[in-house]
Amino acid sequence: MTLTQKIILIALLVVGGLALIVGFTLMHYIGGFLRTVEEEKAQEEEAPRQSEDSLPPKSDGKTNTNT
C-alpha cells in the first residue's frame, strides 16, 4: 500500500468517525425535541380538563326576577 493510499484511508476513517459522532448527536437532540413536543402536547390536552374542574358553574349574567 502506497503512502497516498494510507493517507486517503486514514482521511476516510476520520471523516466516517466524525459522521458517526454528528449522526448520533443529531439523533439525540432530535429525539429530545420530539419528546418535548409530545410532553407539551399532553400538557395542553390536560390543561382544559384541569381548568374546567376548578371553575365555578357558568351563569348567563341575568338575575332571576320571577319570584
C-alpha contacts under 8 A as a table, 3 or more apart, distances in Angstrom:
res1	aa1	res2	aa2	distance
1	M	5	Q	6.26
1	M	6	K	6.79
2	T	5	Q	5.31
2	T	6	K	6.40
3	L	6	K	5.09
3	L	7	I	6.23
4	T	7	I	5.15
4	T	8	I	6.19
5	Q	8	I	5.07
5	Q	9	L	6.06
6	K	9	L	5.06
6	K	10	I	6.13
7	I	10	I	5.17
7	I	11	A	6.07
8	I	11	A	5.04
8	I	12	L	6.12
9	L	12	L	5.13
9	L	13	L	6.22
10	I	13	L	5.07
10	I	14	V	6.16
11	A	14	V	5.11
11	A	15	V	6.13
12	L	15	V	5.10
12	L	16	G	5.95
13	L	16	G	4.99
13	L	17	G	6.04
14	V	17	G	5.09
14	V	18	L	6.18
15	V	18	L	5.10
15	V	19	A	6.08
16	G	19	A	4.99
16	G	20	L	6.27
17	G	20	L	5.13
17	G	21	I	6.32
18	L	21	I	5.07
18	L	22	V	6.13
19	A	22	V	5.17
19	A	23	G	5.94
20	L	23	G	5.00
20	L	24	F	6.09
21	I	24	F	5.30
21	I	25	T	6.11
22	V	25	T	5.07
22	V	26	L	6.09
23	G	26	L	5.21
23	G	27	M	6.17
24	F	27	M	5.07
24	F	28	H	6.14
25	T	28	H	5.08
25	T	29	Y	6.30
26	L	29	Y	5.17
26	L	30	I	5.87
27	M	30	I	5.15
27	M	31	G	5.80
28	H	31	G	5.21
28	H	32	G	6.18
29	Y	32	G	5.05
29	Y	33	F	6.09
30	I	33	F	4.98
30	I	34	L	6.15
31	G	34	L	5.17
31	G	35	R	6.17
32	G	35	R	5.08
32	G	36	T	6.14
33	F	36	T	5.08
33	F	37	V	6.23
34	L	37	V	5.06
34	L	38	E	6.23
35	R	38	E	5.12
35	R	39	E	6.21
36	T	39	E	5.09
36	T	40	E	6.16
37	V	40	E	5.16
37	V	41	K	6.13
38	E	41	K	5.10
38	E	42	A	6.21
39	E	42	A	5.10
39	E	43	Q	6.20
40	E	43	Q	5.00
40	E	44	E	6.13
41	K	44	E	5.09
41	K	45	E	6.27
42	A	45	E	5.12
42	A	46	E	6.26
43	Q	46	E	5.06
43	Q	47	A	6.02
44	E	47	A	5.18
44	E	48	P	7.30
45	E	48	P	6.47
45	E	49	R	7.45
46	E	49	R	5.35
46	E	50	Q	6.30
47	A	50	Q	5.20
47	A	51	S	6.13
48	P	51	S	5.10
48	P	52	E	6.04
49	R	52	E	5.26
49	R	53	D	6.44
50	Q	53	D	5.29
50	Q	54	S	6.52
51	S	54	S	5.20
51	S	55	L	6.23
52	E	55	L	5.43
59	S	62	K	7.62
64	N	67	T	7.48
